Amino acid sequence: MPDPYASITEVAPEVLEILINAMEVRAADPQQKAMRETYLSWLDLPEGARVLEAGCGTGAVCRDLARWPNVAEVIGSDPSPIFLAKARELAAEIPNVRFQEADARSLPFEDNAFDAAIYHTCLCHVPEPERAMEEAFRVLRPGGHLAVFDGDYATTTFAVGEHDPLEGCADAVITAFVHDRWLVRRLPAVVKSAGFSVTRFDSHGYLQTSEPDYLLTLVDRGADALAGWSRIDATTAEALKKEARRRVESDEFFGFIAFASLIARKPV
Ligand SMILES: C[S@@+](CC[C@H](N)C(=O)[O-])C[C@H]1O[C@@H](n2cnc3c(N)ncnc32)[C@H](O)[C@@H]1O
């Protein structure tokens, strides 16, 4: 099954609803907020900065950026008109954010138009991320800042021991929803070949044990994917979801993903 985010304009409305909910659940997670604030604080934005978030989905990161020190204007772009409609609704009270339909590999913006460009869990869903980084380079002004934050999804695990059946859900959800689970490992090379100078590249551990709201959405989507591929039947998929919740109740749930951030600049 291909990553639905990679061909988002062809995805059925009921799947989009699941993705909209998962994006907002993840964005509200305190650990996710802390990771966002950490890497955004590493950007040295000039006063009055004009910032692009490419692949903004429902706009959670744009809403944060709009209130960020020195930011005057945020433009969120995404290929999905349905995500953008939700983003506009959720940001209705925020005056300095607007949204525009666009594919990150061919942005409808002029050269040197932005002071910063952010790709927050977007690039691993984009086939040919090299083209997206070339576009980032084009639309940033000389000295402009690039921030890429993504899951190092090859690290995703729900296992608490050998041959743990929940690990199948981890592998399945990444196969089903991530175009390139290895992207983070080659990110510095991709960004450098687009012309950027990499300032820093960091790992951020994301562990959920109690109240694993976001990772339970991944367990469920992994179990549903396995059933959809006929690897297991619907009863077994429900049993895997129930097992994850049993572990939460008994303090035995362990879910982990290493995220990574990369900060770079377009040379002056
Ligand atoms: C996991 S969501 C992340 C959304 C948002 N950045 C966030 O963190 O809440 C991935 C996003 O990438 C978008 N996307 C997929 N292919 C894209 C492309 N070619 N160019 C730009 N965005 C794309 C999807 O539509 C989706 O909104």
The ligand as an SDF file (V2000), in Angstrom:
LIG
                    3D

 27 29  0  0  0  0  0  0  0  0999 V2000
    2.3310   14.0300    8.3290 C   0  0  0  0  0  0  0  0  0  0  0  0
    1.6370   15.3980    7.5190 S   0  0  0  0  0  0  0  0  0  0  0  0
    2.4250   16.7530    8.3780 C   0  0  0  0  0  0  0  0  0  0  0  0
    1.6050   17.9990    8.3880 C   0  0  0  0  0  0  0  0  0  0  0  0
    2.1510   19.1480    9.2620 C   0  0  0  0  0  0  0  0  0  0  0  0
    3.4390   19.5980    8.8010 N   0  0  0  0  0  0  0  0  0  0  0  0
    2.2290   18.7160   10.6970 C   0  0  0  0  0  0  0  0  0  0  0  0
    3.3260   18.3470   11.1480 O   0  0  0  0  0  0  0  0  0  0  0  0
    1.1870   18.6940   11.3880 O   0  0  0  0  0  0  0  0  0  0  0  0
    2.4870   15.3980    5.9410 C   0  0  0  0  0  0  0  0  0  0  0  0
    2.0120   16.4970    5.0200 C   0  0  0  0  0  0  0  0  0  0  0  0
    2.7970   16.5010    3.8380 O   0  0  0  0  0  0  0  0  0  0  0  0
    1.9340   16.8660    2.7880 C   0  0  0  0  0  0  0  0  0  0  0  0
    2.5350   16.4800    1.5000 N   0  0  0  0  0  0  0  0  0  0  0  0
    2.4740   15.3010    0.8570 C   0  0  0  0  0  0  0  0  0  0  0  0
    3.0930   15.3810   -0.3390 N   0  0  0  0  0  0  0  0  0  0  0  0
    3.5350   16.6590   -0.4500 C   0  0  0  0  0  0  0  0  0  0  0  0
    4.2290   17.3820   -1.4560 C   0  0  0  0  0  0  0  0  0  0  0  0
    4.5970   16.7930   -2.6030 N   0  0  0  0  0  0  0  0  0  0  0  0
    4.5010   18.6750   -1.2420 N   0  0  0  0  0  0  0  0  0  0  0  0
    4.1310   19.2870   -0.0810 C   0  0  0  0  0  0  0  0  0  0  0  0
    3.4810   18.6450    0.9070 N   0  0  0  0  0  0  0  0  0  0  0  0
    3.1770   17.3510    0.7250 C   0  0  0  0  0  0  0  0  0  0  0  0
    0.6490   16.1350    3.0940 C   0  0  0  0  0  0  0  0  0  0  0  0
   -0.4550   16.6330    2.3700 O   0  0  0  0  0  0  0  0  0  0  0  0
    0.5540   16.3440    4.6000 C   0  0  0  0  0  0  0  0  0  0  0  0
   -0.1600   17.5030    4.9110 O   0  0  0  0  0  0  0  0  0  0  0  0
  1  2  1  0
  2  3  1  0
  2 10  1  0
  3  4  1  0
  4  5  1  0
  5  6  1  0
  5  7  1  0
  7  8  2  0
  7  9  1  0
 10 11  1  0
 11 12  1  0
 11 26  1  0
 12 13  1  0
 13 14  1  0
 13 24  1  0
 14 15  1  0
 14 23  1  0
 15 16  2  0
 16 17  1  0
 17 18  1  0
 17 23  2  0
 18 19  1  0
 18 20  2  0
 20 21  1  0
 21 22  2  0
 22 23  1  0
 24 25  1  0
 24 26  1  0
 26 27  1  0
M  CHG  2   2   1   9  -1
M  END
$$$$
